[in-house]
Amino acid sequence: MPTTGNYFHLHLVSDSTGETLITVARAVAAQYANVTAVEHVYPLVRSQKQLDRVLDEIEEAPGIVLFTLLEKDLVGRLEAKCKEINVPSLSIIGPVMQLFQAYLGAATTGRVGAQHVLNAEYFKRIDALNYTMIHDDGQHVEGLEEADVVLVGVSRTSKTPTSIYLANRGIRTANVPLVPGIPLPHQLEMLKKPLVVSLHATPERLIQVRQNRLLSMGDRDNDTYIDRQSVADEVAFARRLSAKFNWALLDVTRRSIEETAAAVMKLYADRQRQRFSE
């Protein structure tokens, strides 16, 4: 049987961090709403001994096997074992590498974890993460002009997680909360270099998220925070500010953090292209 009840085993075998595998596997698994993948992740598999442990676990809990291995001996052993115990296996990067090789007419270097080298791009991401952590939630507004992107919005519009996601893509991101009755930092009103994006959500969505937040904190007495009229007033206040300062508007009501970040990156790329063409 390929599944047990509504579950199936999914083995992800990588000679690096496994991030590529996890991303691809979850993107596909999300299309199957009636079954849940039980993930078994094996990163940094680079020796026969390490592979032995993986093969034992696959045999103990058979299921789909996806892998990103460059060492041919390891690939051969893994594929042979999967065939022996009759479970499907697939190299996630193999077909892509073959396509590159056919088009470029050059062999691969075979460097394990080559995408994680400590190059300029890597240190740019670290710098962006450091900047973003320091400039979270309206802190150190004197440094806002150094940002690439500044996110603004009322409470629970996913400003912080989106900022961290963008920073991990090398975009220096600050975020500033918009609170009725509290004046904006004057630095925010005078920004020239950064792209300012105002994150919005419907009052209904904000109330839902805020209720969950209060429950997780054990706070059941903050009625204003989830009052329908108060939240609607906050949303209207944020929209007025966005119109006044001509900030880019982004509705995050039905967006995941990844989708919100992707939309911000598109706005940022469009703005960069526009500036270069001027």
C-alpha positions as CSV (number, residue, x, y, z in Angstrom):
1,M,0.0,0.0,0.0
2,P,1.5,3.4,-0.9
3,T,-0.2,5.1,2.0
4,T,-1.5,4.3,5.5
5,G,-4.8,6.0,6.0
6,N,-4.2,9.6,5.0
7,Y,-0.5,9.6,5.4
8,F,2.5,8.6,3.3
9,H,6.3,8.6,4.0
10,L,8.4,11.0,2.0
11,H,12.2,10.6,2.2
12,L,14.3,13.6,1.2
13,V,18.0,12.7,0.8
14,S,20.6,15.5,0.2
15,D,24.3,15.9,0.2
16,S,23.8,19.5,1.2
17,T,21.3,21.3,3.4
18,G,18.2,19.8,1.8
19,E,16.5,23.2,1.3
20,T,15.9,22.6,-2.4
21,L,14.3,19.2,-1.8
22,I,12.1,20.5,1.0
23,T,10.9,23.4,-1.1
24,V,10.1,21.2,-4.1
25,A,8.5,18.4,-2.1
26,R,6.3,20.7,-0.1
27,A,5.2,22.6,-3.2
28,V,4.0,19.3,-4.8
29,A,2.6,17.8,-1.6
30,A,0.5,20.9,-1.0
31,Q,-1.5,19.9,-4.1
32,Y,-2.8,16.8,-2.4
33,A,-5.3,18.0,0.3
34,N,-6.5,14.6,1.4
35,V,-3.1,13.1,2.2
36,T,-0.3,14.3,4.5
37,A,3.4,13.6,3.9
38,V,5.4,12.3,6.8
39,E,8.8,13.9,6.0
40,H,12.1,12.2,6.7
41,V,14.9,14.6,5.9
42,Y,18.5,13.5,5.6
43,P,20.9,16.4,5.0
44,L,24.7,16.2,4.5
45,V,24.7,12.6,3.2
46,R,28.2,12.3,1.7
47,S,29.5,8.9,2.6
48,Q,28.5,5.3,2.2
49,K,28.1,4.9,6.0
50,Q,25.7,7.9,6.1
51,L,23.8,6.4,3.2
52,D,23.5,3.1,5.0
53,R,21.5,4.6,7.8
54,V,19.2,6.3,5.2
55,L,18.6,3.1,3.3
56,D,17.7,1.3,6.6
57,E,15.1,4.0,7.4
58,I,13.7,3.9,3.9
59,E,13.3,0.1,4.1
60,E,11.7,0.5,7.5
61,A,9.2,3.1,6.3
62,P,8.8,2.7,2.5
63,G,7.5,5.7,0.6
64,I,8.5,8.2,-2.1
65,V,12.2,9.0,-2.2
66,L,13.5,12.3,-3.6
67,F,17.2,13.1,-3.6
68,T,19.8,15.7,-4.6
69,L,23.1,13.7,-4.6
70,L,26.0,14.4,-6.9
71,E,28.3,11.4,-6.0
72,K,27.5,8.7,-8.6
73,D,28.2,5.8,-6.3
74,L,25.8,7.1,-3.7
75,V,23.1,7.7,-6.4
76,G,23.6,4.2,-7.8
77,R,23.3,2.5,-4.4
78,L,20.2,4.6,-3.5
79,E,18.4,3.9,-6.7
80,A,19.3,0.2,-6.6
81,K,17.9,-0.1,-3.0
82,C,14.7,1.7,-4.0
83,K,14.2,-0.6,-6.9
84,E,14.9,-3.7,-4.7
85,I,12.2,-2.7,-2.2
86,N,9.9,-1.4,-4.9
87,V,9.6,2.3,-3.9
88,P,9.8,5.2,-6.4
89,S,12.8,7.4,-6.4
90,L,13.7,10.6,-8.3
91,S,16.7,12.9,-8.6
92,I,15.3,16.5,-8.3
93,I,18.4,18.2,-9.9
94,G,19.4,15.4,-12.3
95,P,17.1,16.4,-15.2
96,V,17.9,20.1,-14.7
97,M,21.7,19.4,-14.8
98,Q,21.3,17.3,-17.9
99,L,19.4,20.2,-19.6
100,F,22.1,22.7,-18.6
101,Q,24.8,20.4,-19.8
102,A,23.1,19.8,-23.2
103,Y,22.6,23.5,-23.7
104,L,25.9,24.8,-22.4
105,G,28.0,21.9,-23.8
106,A,30.0,21.7,-20.6
107,A,30.3,19.2,-17.8
108,T,29.3,20.1,-14.2
109,T,32.0,20.7,-11.6
110,G,30.3,18.2,-9.2
111,R,30.8,20.6,-6.2
112,V,28.6,19.6,-3.3
113,G,26.8,22.6,-1.7
114,A,28.2,24.9,-4.4
115,Q,25.1,27.2,-3.9
116,H,26.2,27.9,-0.3
117,V,29.7,29.2,-0.9
118,L,30.8,32.3,1.1
119,N,30.7,34.7,-1.7
120,A,29.7,38.4,-2.0
121,E,26.0,37.4,-2.4
122,Y,26.2,35.4,0.8
123,F,27.6,38.3,2.8
124,K,25.1,40.6,1.3
125,R,22.3,38.4,2.7
126,I,24.0,38.4,6.2
127,D,24.3,42.2,6.1
128,A,20.6,42.4,5.1
129,L,19.6,40.1,8.0
130,N,21.6,42.1,10.5
131,Y,20.1,45.4,9.3
132,T,16.5,43.9,9.4
133,M,16.8,42.6,12.9
134,I,18.1,45.9,14.1
135,H,15.3,47.9,12.3
136,D,12.4,45.7,13.3
137,D,9.1,47.1,14.6
138,G,10.1,50.8,14.3
139,Q,13.4,50.5,16.0
140,H,16.3,52.8,15.1
141,V,14.3,54.9,12.7
142,E,17.4,57.1,12.2
143,G,18.7,54.4,9.8
144,L,15.6,54.0,7.6
145,E,17.2,55.8,4.6
146,E,19.7,52.9,4.4
147,A,17.0,50.4,3.7
148,D,16.1,49.0,0.3
149,V,12.5,48.4,1.4
150,V,10.5,49.8,4.3
151,L,7.3,48.0,5.2
152,V,4.5,49.8,7.1
153,G,1.2,48.6,8.4
154,V,-1.0,48.1,11.4
155,S,-0.5,45.3,13.8
156,R,-0.6,41.7,12.4
157,T,-0.1,42.6,8.8
158,S,2.9,40.2,8.7
159,K,5.5,43.0,8.6
160,T,8.2,41.2,10.7
161,P,8.2,37.8,9.0
162,T,8.0,39.4,5.6
163,S,11.0,41.6,6.4
164,I,13.0,38.6,7.5
165,Y,12.1,36.7,4.4
166,L,13.1,39.6,2.2
167,A,16.4,40.0,4.1
168,N,17.2,36.4,3.4
169,R,17.0,37.3,-0.2
170,G,19.5,40.1,0.3
171,I,17.1,43.0,0.6
172,R,17.7,45.3,3.5
173,T,14.2,45.7,5.0
174,A,12.9,47.8,7.9
175,N,9.4,47.8,9.2
176,V,7.4,50.5,11.0
177,P,4.0,50.0,12.7
178,L,1.2,52.4,12.0
179,V,-0.7,53.2,15.2
180,P,-3.6,55.7,15.3
181,G,-2.8,58.5,17.7
182,I,0.9,57.9,17.6
183,P,2.8,60.4,15.2
184,L,4.8,58.9,12.4
185,P,8.6,59.1,12.8
186,H,9.6,62.1,10.8
187,Q,12.4,60.0,9.1
188,L,9.6,57.9,7.5
189,E,7.9,60.9,6.0
190,M,11.2,62.1,4.4
191,L,12.5,58.9,2.8
192,K,13.9,59.2,-0.7
193,K,15.9,56.0,-1.4
194,P,13.9,53.1,0.0
195,L,10.7,51.7,-1.5
196,V,7.9,52.1,1.1
197,V,5.2,49.4,0.9
198,S,2.1,49.6,3.0
199,L,0.7,46.2,3.9
200,H,-3.1,46.0,4.3
201,A,-5.6,43.4,5.2
202,T,-9.4,43.3,5.8
203,P,-10.6,44.0,9.3
204,E,-12.1,40.5,9.4
205,R,-8.7,38.9,8.7
206,L,-6.9,41.2,11.1
207,I,-9.4,40.3,13.9
208,Q,-9.0,36.6,13.2
209,V,-5.2,36.8,13.4
210,R,-5.2,39.0,16.4
211,Q,-7.6,36.7,18.3
212,N,-5.2,33.8,17.7
213,R,-2.3,36.0,18.9
214,L,-4.1,37.0,22.1
215,L,-5.0,33.3,22.8
216,S,-1.4,32.3,22.4
217,M,-0.4,35.0,24.9
218,G,-3.2,34.1,27.3
219,D,-4.5,37.7,27.0
220,R,-8.3,37.7,26.9
221,D,-8.9,41.3,28.1
222,N,-7.6,43.3,25.2
223,D,-11.0,44.1,23.7
224,T,-10.0,47.2,21.8
225,Y,-7.3,45.2,19.9
226,I,-10.0,43.0,18.3
227,D,-13.0,45.4,18.3
228,R,-14.5,45.5,14.8
229,Q,-14.9,49.3,14.7
230,S,-11.5,50.0,16.2
231,V,-9.8,47.6,13.7
232,A,-11.7,49.2,10.8
233,D,-10.6,52.6,11.9
234,E,-7.0,51.4,12.0
235,V,-7.3,50.1,8.4
236,A,-8.8,53.4,7.2
237,F,-6.1,55.3,9.0
238,A,-3.4,53.3,7.3
239,R,-5.0,53.8,3.9
240,R,-5.2,57.5,4.4
241,L,-1.5,57.6,5.2
242,S,-0.6,55.5,2.2
243,A,-2.5,57.9,-0.1
244,K,-1.0,61.0,1.6
245,F,2.6,59.8,1.1
246,N,2.0,57.8,-2.1
247,W,3.2,54.5,-0.6
248,A,2.8,51.3,-2.6
249,L,-0.2,49.4,-1.4
250,L,-0.2,45.6,-1.0
251,D,-3.2,43.6,0.2
252,V,-2.0,40.7,2.3
253,T,-5.4,39.4,3.3
254,R,-5.1,36.1,1.4
255,R,-1.3,36.0,0.9
256,S,1.2,33.8,2.6
257,I,4.5,35.3,3.8
258,E,6.2,33.9,0.7
259,E,3.6,35.4,-1.6
260,T,3.7,38.8,0.1
261,A,7.5,38.8,-0.1
262,A,7.4,37.8,-3.8
263,A,5.0,40.7,-4.5
264,V,7.3,43.2,-2.7
265,M,10.3,41.9,-4.6
266,K,8.5,42.5,-7.8
267,L,7.6,46.1,-6.8
268,Y,11.2,46.6,-5.8
269,A,12.6,45.2,-9.1
270,D,10.2,47.3,-11.1
271,R,11.3,50.4,-9.2
272,Q,15.0,49.6,-9.7
273,R,14.4,49.2,-13.5
274,Q,12.5,52.5,-13.6
275,R,15.3,54.3,-11.8
276,F,18.0,52.8,-14.1
277,S,16.1,53.9,-17.2
278,E,15.7,57.5,-16.0
